[in-house]
Amino acid sequence: MTKIKDRVRYLLEQYPALRDDDTRLYATYLSFQLGGKQQLVDMSGYDLLTKIANGDLTHFESVRRVRTKLQEQDETLRGEKYAERHRQADVTRNQIKDL
């Protein structure tokens, strides 16, 4: 898990646009994991799907959970939408309590 954490931290630090977009974060993470852009260009879709099916690639949910934990612990890694997401969560929680 430390390897995932280190890679995600690096990506969040180097590419602030990834802080609010798990899909882009995961795509960038996989690009690094697979060896970069040229490796992806040379790889067929079938090869990529085979790696996914065989479990050779880090699972999306693992990257998302690590991102969440890092942003919880380190304010500098939070994106622009972080505060709004948490405000909305509080509103939803209060609405559920009122029911």
C-alpha positions as CSV (number, residue, x, y, z in Angstrom):
1,M,0.0,0.0,0.0
2,T,2.9,2.3,0.6
3,K,3.9,2.2,-3.0
4,I,0.4,3.2,-4.0
5,K,0.4,6.0,-1.4
6,D,3.8,7.3,-2.6
7,R,2.7,7.3,-6.2
8,V,-0.7,9.0,-5.5
9,R,1.0,11.6,-3.3
10,Y,3.5,12.4,-6.1
11,L,0.7,12.7,-8.7
12,L,-1.4,15.0,-6.4
13,E,1.6,17.2,-5.8
14,Q,2.8,17.4,-9.4
15,Y,-0.6,17.6,-11.1
16,P,-3.1,19.7,-9.0
17,A,-5.9,19.1,-11.6
18,L,-6.0,15.5,-10.5
19,R,-7.0,16.4,-6.9
20,D,-10.7,16.7,-7.9
21,D,-10.9,14.0,-10.6
22,D,-10.5,10.4,-9.6
23,T,-10.9,9.2,-13.1
24,R,-8.1,11.3,-14.4
25,L,-6.0,10.5,-11.4
26,Y,-6.5,6.8,-12.0
27,A,-5.7,7.1,-15.7
28,T,-2.5,9.0,-14.9
29,Y,-1.6,6.5,-12.2
30,L,-2.0,3.6,-14.7
31,S,0.0,5.5,-17.3
32,F,2.9,5.7,-14.8
33,Q,2.4,2.1,-13.7
34,L,2.5,0.8,-17.3
35,G,5.7,2.7,-18.2
36,G,4.5,6.0,-19.6
37,K,2.8,7.3,-22.7
38,Q,4.9,5.4,-25.3
39,Q,4.2,2.1,-23.6
40,L,0.5,2.8,-23.8
41,V,0.7,3.9,-27.4
42,D,2.4,0.6,-28.2
43,M,0.0,-1.5,-26.1
44,S,-3.2,-2.9,-27.7
45,G,-6.5,-2.6,-26.1
46,Y,-6.6,-6.4,-25.7
47,D,-3.3,-6.3,-23.8
48,L,-4.6,-3.7,-21.5
49,L,-7.9,-5.6,-20.8
50,T,-5.8,-8.7,-20.2
51,K,-3.8,-6.9,-17.6
52,I,-6.9,-5.6,-15.9
53,A,-8.6,-9.1,-16.0
54,N,-5.5,-10.8,-14.5
55,G,-5.3,-8.3,-11.7
56,D,-1.9,-7.0,-12.8
57,L,-3.0,-3.4,-12.4
58,T,-3.8,-1.4,-9.2
59,H,-7.5,-1.4,-8.6
60,F,-9.3,1.9,-9.0
61,E,-10.8,1.8,-5.5
62,S,-7.4,1.5,-4.0
63,V,-6.2,4.6,-5.7
64,R,-9.4,6.5,-4.7
65,R,-9.1,5.4,-1.1
66,V,-5.5,6.5,-0.8
67,R,-6.3,9.8,-2.4
68,T,-9.1,10.3,0.1
69,K,-6.9,9.5,3.1
70,L,-4.0,11.7,1.9
71,Q,-6.4,14.7,1.4
72,E,-7.9,14.1,4.8
73,Q,-4.4,14.2,6.4
74,D,-2.7,16.9,4.3
75,E,-4.6,20.0,3.4
76,T,-2.1,21.0,0.7
77,L,-3.2,18.0,-1.4
78,R,-6.9,19.0,-1.4
79,G,-8.5,20.2,-4.6
80,E,-10.8,23.1,-5.1
81,K,-13.9,21.0,-4.7
82,Y,-12.9,19.4,-1.4
83,A,-14.6,21.9,0.9
84,E,-17.8,21.9,-1.1
85,R,-18.0,18.1,-1.1
86,H,-17.8,18.1,2.7
87,R,-20.3,20.8,3.1
88,Q,-22.7,18.9,0.9
89,A,-22.1,15.8,3.0
90,D,-23.0,17.7,6.1
91,V,-26.3,18.9,4.5
92,T,-27.2,15.4,3.4
93,R,-26.4,14.0,6.9
94,N,-28.7,16.6,8.5
95,Q,-31.5,15.9,6.0
96,I,-31.3,12.2,6.8
97,K,-31.4,13.0,10.5
98,D,-34.5,15.1,10.0
99,L,-36.3,12.2,8.3
